[in-house]
């Protein structure tokens, strides 16, 4: 019997949610993702000291540039260990400024190209705000594909698909966290609100012929992953990847094209904002996620500032 990880790889593209080179080399995912929290963790590890030192030297005291350069350096290193793509996140503090998002995304792509990495191996990660979705729409038309992250609501998923974004990352675990805290209940299997959210989005996309890739993210346990087996992609932490690799049980496919989905609805900005306002969980988790990534970005910049000094 093959492991659940190997079975999962037969039906879903497995993505490593980490910046740890060693974990990626051992687990052999197709793609990988990073974010400010993971980069902050990487910057404190012994194995990244030389990379951090070179990043600071190359940036000549510009902490903002050093941060982006470190992000790209980590991404470039990861690409040497995987056959697919790296998702690199734009500064969360720009999440409500479409023009700033476009400029920062272009700068990140330029840094990758200077490092010898083509844009075909990079996904630009943007928060799924209205401004982030509009920026992604323009980037996609310019040949820069995007990963829309911090996605918690069906309205966000609808708007992303209509904008023609390459990939979305609905956050299973954080949705679960909110409902568990709100109701005091433990959710298991198909009753998990995070699982239900991704299942609904997946069925909607397939029923309406959208090409946008659905990549479930932010898992709290193995059962959530098992319930979404068959999703286009799943981005999973090394800890949970190891657990899947050690489990020799049978994995059943849960998601596949052909299931009933809701009819297509193209949202105006007003409809999007109203739907977001009416979804307390999505509103709170989006704001919280942006704040968290912003604080970790600031901590990374402080670390870089200290080393520059």
C-alpha positions in Angstrom: 0.0 0.0 0.0 1.3 3.4 -0.9 1.1 6.3 1.5 -1.7 8.8 1.5 0.7 11.4 0.3 1.6 9.4 -2.8 -2.1 8.6 -3.3 -2.9 12.3 -3.0 -0.3 13.2 -5.6 -2.2 11.0 -8.1 -5.3 13.1 -7.9 -4.1 16.6 -6.7 -1.0 18.7 -7.3 0.7 18.9 -4.0 2.3 22.2 -3.0 4.7 22.7 0.0 3.7 25.7 2.2 7.2 26.5 3.4 10.5 28.2 2.7 12.5 25.3 4.2 14.8 23.9 1.5 15.4 20.6 3.4 11.7 19.9 3.8 11.1 20.6 0.2 13.9 18.3 -1.0 12.6 15.4 1.2 8.9 15.8 0.4 9.3 16.6 -3.4 6.2 18.8 -4.0 5.5 20.1 -7.5 5.1 23.8 -6.4 5.9 25.8 -3.2 4.5 28.9 -1.6 6.0 31.5 0.8 4.6 34.5 2.7 6.0 37.1 5.1 5.5 34.8 8.1 7.5 32.0 6.5 10.2 34.4 5.3 10.6 35.8 8.8 11.0 32.3 10.1 13.6 31.5 7.4 15.6 34.7 8.1 16.2 33.4 11.7 17.5 30.0 10.6 21.3 29.3 10.5 21.1 27.9 6.9 20.0 31.3 5.6 22.7 33.4 7.1 24.9 33.7 4.0 21.9 34.4 1.8 20.7 37.1 4.2 24.2 38.6 4.3 24.4 38.7 0.5 20.9 40.2 0.2 21.8 43.1 2.5 25.1 43.7 0.7 23.4 43.8 -2.7 20.7 46.1 -1.5 23.1 48.8 -0.3 21.2 49.7 2.8 17.7 49.9 1.1 15.7 47.8 3.5 12.6 47.6 1.3 14.7 46.3 -1.6 16.6 43.9 0.8 13.3 42.4 1.9 12.1 41.8 -1.7 15.6 40.5 -2.7 15.6 38.1 0.2 12.1 36.9 -0.8 13.3 36.3 -4.3 16.5 34.7 -3.2 14.5 32.2 -1.1 12.1 31.6 -4.0 15.0 31.1 -6.4 16.6 28.6 -4.1 13.3 26.6 -3.7 12.9 26.5 -7.5 16.1 24.5 -7.7 14.4 21.7 -5.7 11.0 21.6 -7.4 9.8 21.2 -11.0 7.0 23.8 -10.8 6.4 27.3 -9.5 7.1 29.4 -6.5 4.4 31.8 -5.2 5.9 35.0 -3.8 3.8 37.5 -1.9 3.5 41.2 -2.4 3.7 43.4 0.7 0.4 43.1 2.5 0.5 46.8 3.5 -0.3 47.6 -0.2 -3.5 45.5 -0.3 -5.8 48.4 -0.9 -3.6 50.3 -3.4 -4.0 48.9 -6.9 -1.2 50.9 -8.5 1.2 50.1 -5.7 0.4 46.4 -6.1 1.1 46.6 -9.8 4.5 48.4 -9.3 5.6 46.0 -6.5 4.6 42.9 -8.5 6.6 44.2 -11.5 9.6 44.8 -9.3 9.5 41.2 -7.9 9.3 39.8 -11.4 12.3 42.0 -12.5 14.3 40.7 -9.5 13.5 37.1 -10.5 14.4 37.7 -14.1 17.8 39.2 -13.0 18.3 36.0 -11.0 17.8 34.0 -14.1 14.2 32.9 -13.3 11.5 33.4 -15.9 8.0 34.7 -15.1 6.6 31.3 -16.2 8.0 29.8 -12.9 6.6 32.5 -10.6 3.1 33.3 -9.2 2.6 36.7 -7.6 0.6 36.4 -4.4 -1.9 39.2 -3.7 -4.5 39.5 -1.0 -8.1 39.0 -2.3 -9.2 42.6 -1.8 -11.2 44.3 -4.5 -8.0 46.3 -5.3 -5.9 43.1 -5.3 -8.2 41.4 -7.7 -8.2 44.3 -10.1 -4.4 44.4 -10.0 -4.3 40.7 -10.7 -6.6 41.2 -13.7 -4.1 43.7 -15.2 -1.1 41.5 -14.3 -2.6 38.5 -15.9 -3.2 40.4 -19.2 0.5 41.5 -19.0 1.6 37.9 -18.8 2.3 37.8 -15.0 0.2 35.1 -13.4 -1.2 35.5 -9.9 -2.1 33.6 -6.8 -4.9 35.3 -4.9 -4.5 34.6 -1.2 -6.4 35.3 2.0 -9.5 34.2 0.3 -12.4 33.4 2.7 -15.6 34.1 0.9 -17.6 32.9 -2.1 -17.8 36.5 -3.4 -14.0 36.7 -3.4 -13.8 33.5 -5.4 -16.4 34.7 -7.9 -14.6 38.0 -8.5 -11.2 36.2 -8.9 -12.6 33.9 -11.5 -14.2 36.7 -13.5 -10.9 38.6 -13.4 -9.2 35.6 -15.0 -6.7 35.0 -12.2 -4.5 31.9 -12.6 -5.0 30.5 -9.1 -6.8 31.2 -5.8 -5.9 30.0 -2.3 -9.0 29.6 -0.1 -7.9 29.3 3.6 -9.6 26.2 5.0 -8.0 26.3 8.5 -8.7 29.9 9.3 -12.4 29.5 8.3 -12.5 26.5 10.6 -10.9 28.5 13.4 -13.4 31.3 13.2 -16.4 29.0 13.3 -15.0 26.9 16.1 -14.4 30.0 18.2 -17.8 31.5 17.3 -19.9 28.3 18.0 -17.7 26.3 20.4 -18.2 23.3 18.1 -15.6 20.9 16.8 -16.2 20.3 13.0 -15.2 17.0 11.5 -15.3 15.7 7.9 -17.7 17.3 5.5 -19.2 19.4 8.2 -16.1 21.5 8.5 -17.0 25.0 7.2 -13.6 25.4 5.6 -14.0 22.2 3.7 -17.5 23.3 2.7 -16.2 26.6 1.4 -13.6 25.1 -0.9 -16.0 22.4 -2.1 -18.6 25.0 -3.0 -16.0 27.1 -4.9 -14.5 24.1 -6.7 -18.0 22.9 -7.9 -18.9 26.5 -9.0 -15.7 26.8 -11.0 -16.1 23.5 -12.7 -19.8 23.8 -13.4 -19.2 27.2 -15.1 -16.1 26.4 -17.1 -13.7 28.7 -15.2 -10.0 27.9 -15.7 -8.9 29.4 -12.4 -7.1 26.8 -10.3 -8.5 26.1 -6.8 -5.7 25.5 -4.3 -6.9 24.8 -0.7 -4.6 26.3 1.9 -4.1 26.7 5.7 -4.9 23.3 7.0 -5.2 22.4 10.7 -5.4 18.6 10.4 -5.1 15.6 8.0 -8.9 15.2 7.8 -9.4 18.5 6.1 -6.9 17.5 3.5 -8.6 14.1 3.0 -11.9 15.8 2.5 -10.5 17.9 -0.3 -8.6 15.1 -2.1 -9.1 15.7 -5.8 -9.0 19.5 -5.5 -6.8 21.1 -8.3 -4.0 21.8 -5.8 -3.5 21.7 -2.0 -0.7 23.7 -0.3 0.3 21.8 2.8 2.8 22.4 5.7 5.8 20.1 6.1 4.4 18.7 9.3 1.1 17.6 7.7 3.0 16.4 4.6 5.1 14.1 6.8 1.9 12.7 8.5 0.4 11.9 5.1 3.7 10.3 4.0 3.6 8.0 7.1 -0.1 7.1 6.8 -0.6 3.9 4.7 -4.4 4.0 4.7 -6.6 4.3 1.7 -7.4 7.8 0.4 -10.7 8.4 -1.3 -11.2 11.1 -3.9 -13.8 13.6 -2.8 -13.7 16.4 -5.4 -14.0 16.0 -9.2 -15.6 17.8 -12.1 -19.1 17.0 -13.0 -20.8 17.9 -9.7 -23.7 20.4 -9.6 -22.6 24.0 -9.0 -24.4 27.3 -8.7 -25.1 29.4 -11.8 -22.5 32.0 -12.8 -22.9 35.5 -11.3 -20.6 38.4 -12.3 -20.3 40.8 -9.4 -20.1 44.6 -9.6 -17.8 46.3 -7.1 -20.9 47.3 -5.1 -22.2 43.7 -5.0 -18.8 42.4 -4.0 -18.4 44.9 -1.2 -22.0 44.2 0.1 -21.4 40.4 0.0 -18.2 40.9 1.9 -19.9 43.2 4.4 -22.6 40.5 5.0 -20.0 37.8 5.6 -18.7 38.5 9.1 -16.2 35.6 9.1 -14.6 36.6 5.7 -14.5 40.3 6.7 -12.8 39.5 10.0 -10.3 36.9 8.7 -9.3 39.0 5.7 -8.5 42.0 7.9 -6.8 39.8 10.4 -4.7 38.1 7.8 -3.6 41.3 6.2 -2.6 42.7 9.6 -0.7 39.5 10.5 1.3 39.5 7.2 1.9 43.3 7.6 3.3 42.8 11.1 5.6 40.0 10.0 6.8 42.1 7.1 7.6 44.9 9.5 9.5 42.4 11.8 11.5 41.2 8.8 12.4 44.8 7.9 13.5 45.5 11.5 15.7 42.4 11.4 17.2 43.5 8.1 17.6 47.1 9.5 19.5 45.7 12.5 21.8 43.7 10.3 22.4 46.6 8.0 23.3 48.7 11.1 
